[in-house]
Every structure is written in structure tokens, then in C-alpha cells.
Amino acid sequence: MKDSIYTVKENKPLTSSVYMMTLKGDTENIRPGQFVNIKLPQRYLRRPISVYDVSDDELTLIYKVVGHGTDDMSKMDEGIKLQIMSELGNGYDLSLSGKKPLLIGGGVGVPPLYYLAKKLIEEGKKPYVILGFNTKEEIFGEEEFRKLGIEVAVTTVDGSYGIKGFVTDALPENYTYVYTCGPLPMLKAVYDRTDTSGQYSFEARMGCGYGACMGCSTPVKNGYKRVCKDGPIFYKEEIVW
């Protein structure tokens, strides 16, 4: 865990409520599936945001405006400096993926899968990606995943784009492992409909973001774990619904 100063390089909307922020700062040890915790002026609690991409000294985050804190973030201009805790959470374990891992993201669960896909490709893997949204207007990230040279399926609940239905309606026949991130009902559906092991990224309200307050504890098969410290990635075999 590091607590450093980052500088906003770019902050732009991707949809009516989803934004991409690129920051300059220390990115040396950030792993796929980890998150950062941002200290915002005039806000008591930091805001946890998953990592979308890492490149040299640039950190890219994608976030949805859901409250006062993220609304503050959406108004930040280039040059603003932010205090950010990085390298938080356990991140995805790439060693278990096999040759054809399946990556499934729903809504704001999509961002952490992009950096994961890049790293899997670097290891010679061929991930297949499913992105799920409610409507066409909410879609982001599709072209960026396609530019990596991998297969991408997009689902919309209302059928306004891609495959009509949920992410589980686009499951391929062959895959070696599952990595997924999204709302709890989606994770449960993926758990029920897939037939391999996998790693599931959970969301939770966090107080501290590094395991001290115990506020994000969640039950697992051998007791309780903290989403921020022991997670946010949990293995399929330990999950309790």
C-alpha cells in the first residue's frame, strides 16, 4: 500500500454518468484487480475506485457518478493534485487462467477487466470478454477491448445493442477459467451458470480501504474476510451466497 500525490492529466465523460480520469503518478506495483482510495477535498471518507489501466507513470480510472464524492471528481480539471492510496486489495491471480480465460464485466464492473486482459495477453493467453449493460447508452470500453485483438461480446438488457439479455446469455462453449466483476446478482448468475473455477471481484462499502475498520467484512466458507484487504477478489470455491 502506498499513499502518494497524483496529478490529473485528463478527466472526460464516456457516457452521461461514467467518466474516465487519467492521472500522473507512481504506478510501479499496481496489479490487475486492485483499487485505489482517493482523498477528496471536503469529504471525510475516501472514494475507492478500481484500476482500469496502468501505463508507465499513468494511472487510468473509470468511475460512475453515484453521489457527492464522484460528482466532485467529475468536475476536476487537468492539473489538480489528489492524495491517493494505491496497491489496495489482493488483485487477480493470473497463474490459474489457462489458455482461454473468460472475462465477464457488468456496468462499472467492466473497468478492472481491461488491465487484466492486457496482462493475460502479455502471457500468451487468449481471453474472451463479455460486457453487460442495461442499454446502448450505457456502453463503454467495447472498442478498447477489441483493439487488444480479442473477441468481445456485448449484451444489453433491453436489446438495444448486441445480444439481448444478460451476460450469462453470451457464454461461449469453451473456456478454461472465469474472471468476473459486477453487481452481486450478476456474480451469482455467473457462479451458477459457469462450469469452471474462477475469481469474483466483490463490491462493498468501505471505511478505511485497507482492513483496519472491518466494516466491509463478508462471510466466506471458512469464516469472514474483508473485501478491501483479503479481497476484493474471492475464489469461487470459498464464496457463500
N, C-alpha and C positions, 0 to 999 in steps of 0.2 A: 504494500500500500504506500502510495506517495501523495503528498499534498503540495501542489505546485501552482504557479501562476501561468495561465494560458491567455492568449490574445485572440480575440475574434477576428478571423480573416474574412469570413463570408457568412451570411445568415439570410436564407431565402425560403419562400414558400414552395412546397411541392404540390400541395392541394389546398383547399380552403382552410384546413386546420392542422396540416402536417408541415413541419419546417425542417430544413437541413442547415446545421451550423458546422462550419469548419473552423478549427482553432489551431494556432501555432503553439507548440509546447513539447514537453517530454513524452515520447510515445514508446520508448525503448522496449519495455517488457509487457506491454498490453497484449492479452491473448483473446482469441475469438470467444464470445460469450460472456466476457467480463463487462462491467459497467463502471460509470464514473458518478461521483456525487458532487453536485455543483452548489457552491455557496452564492446566494443571490442577495443583492443589497435589499435591506429592509425585510428580509424573510428569515424566520428563525430556523426552520429545518431546511437542510439541503435537498436538492432535487436529484433523485437517481435516474440516470439516462443510460441506456445500453449503447455500446460502441458499434457504429456502423462500419467504419473503415479506419485503417491506420496506414500512413504513408510517410516515411522519413520522419519529419518533425511536425506532421499534420495529423490531427485527430478529427474525425468527422462523426457527428451525432445526428440522428433523426429523431425528432420528438413531436408529440401531438399536444396541441394546446387544450388542456383539460381543466385548468384552474389558474389562480392568480400568478403562481410562480412561472409556469410555462408561458403564460401570456406576457409576463415581463421579458422572458427570453426572446419571444418572437419580435420584440421591439428593439432588440440590441443591435447596434451598428458596428461596422468594422472599427477595430482599434480598441474596443472595450476589453478590459482585463478582468478575468474571473479566477477565483481560487477554486481549484478542482482536485478532489481526491480521485486518483486513478488506480488501476490494477485491482479493482474490487471484485469479489466473487471468485468462484473456482474456475469458471470458463469451461468450454467444451474439451473433451478428450478426443483427439483426432486419431489416436492409435487403434481404436476399435471400429473404425468406419468400414473396413473392407473396401473393395474396388468401386462399388456403385452405391454410395450412400444417398439416402433420400432426405432432403431438407424441406421442411414444411413450416411456413410462417403465416400468421393471420394478423392483418391490420398492423398495429405498431409492434407486433412480434416479428415482423419481417426484417428490420434493420440488423440484428446481430447475426443473421444468417449470411449476409453478404461477405463480411470479413472471413467467416468460416469457410464459405465456398472458395474464396481466393486461396486460402491456406491448403484446403484439400486438393485443389488443382495443382498447387506447387508440389504436392507429394505424389502427383501422378494419378490421383483419383478422378472419377467422372461422376460428380454429383448430379442428381435430378432434383429440380426445385419446383415446389408448388407454393404459389402465393394466393392467399384468400382475402377477399374484401366483400363488403356489402353491396357496393355499387361501382360502376365505372368511374364515377367522380372521385372515389377514394383511392384509386390505384396509384402506386408509386413504386419505383425500383425495378420494374419489369425490364426495361431496356438495359439498365446497368448489369443485371444478371445475364442477359442474353449476350452482352458484349464480352463476357468471360468465356463465351464459346460453349455454353452448356444448355441443356434442354430446360425449358421453363413452361409450366402450365399455370394459368391464372383462372381462378374461379370467382364468380360474383353470386351472391345470394339471390339477387333479383334477375340474373341472367342478362344484364345489360352489357356484359363483355365476357369473352372467354367461355369457360364451362359454367353452365348454370348449376348452382348448388354450393356445397361446402368443400373444403379441401379434401375430405375423405371421398368425394365423388371423382377425384382426379388421380387416385393412387395408381401407380404403374404396377405391372405384373412382377417385375424383378427388381429387387434392391437388396442390399446387404446389411443396412443399418438405418436407423432413423434419428435425425436431429430435428427438434421442433421448438417453436416459441410462439406463444399467442395466449389468448384468453383461456381460462380454465375449462369451459365447456368444449372448446376445440381440442385442448390437450387430452381430455378424457376420451373424446371421439377418436382421436389418433391412436391412443393407447388401446382402445377396443378393436380398432379396425386393422391394425398393422400386426404382422406376424414375426417380426424380428425384435431384438433388443434395441434400446435407444436411449437417448438423453433428452430430457424435457426441461425447458427453461421456465421457471415459475415467476410470477409477479407477486409482490406483496407490498403493503405499506411499510416503509422503513423509517425508523427514527434516526439511528446513527449511521447505518450503512456498512458497519464493519464488525458487527457481532457483539457489541457491548451491552445494548439495551434489551436484547432478547425479544423485542416487540414483533419481529417477523417470524417467530418460531412456527414450524408446521409439522404435523405428525408424519412419521415415516414408519416402516415396519419394525425398526429396532428402537423406536422412541421418538425423539423430536430433533429437528435440525433447524438452523437459522437460514432463511432464504438468502440473506445478504452475505453471510460468511461461509457456511457449508454448501450453499447453492451459489447462484440461482439454478444451477444445473443439477438435476436429480436423475438417477438411473431408473429405467423402467421397473426393474426388479425391486426397488425399495419404496416405490410410490404407494401411498394409501389414499383412496378416494373417499 
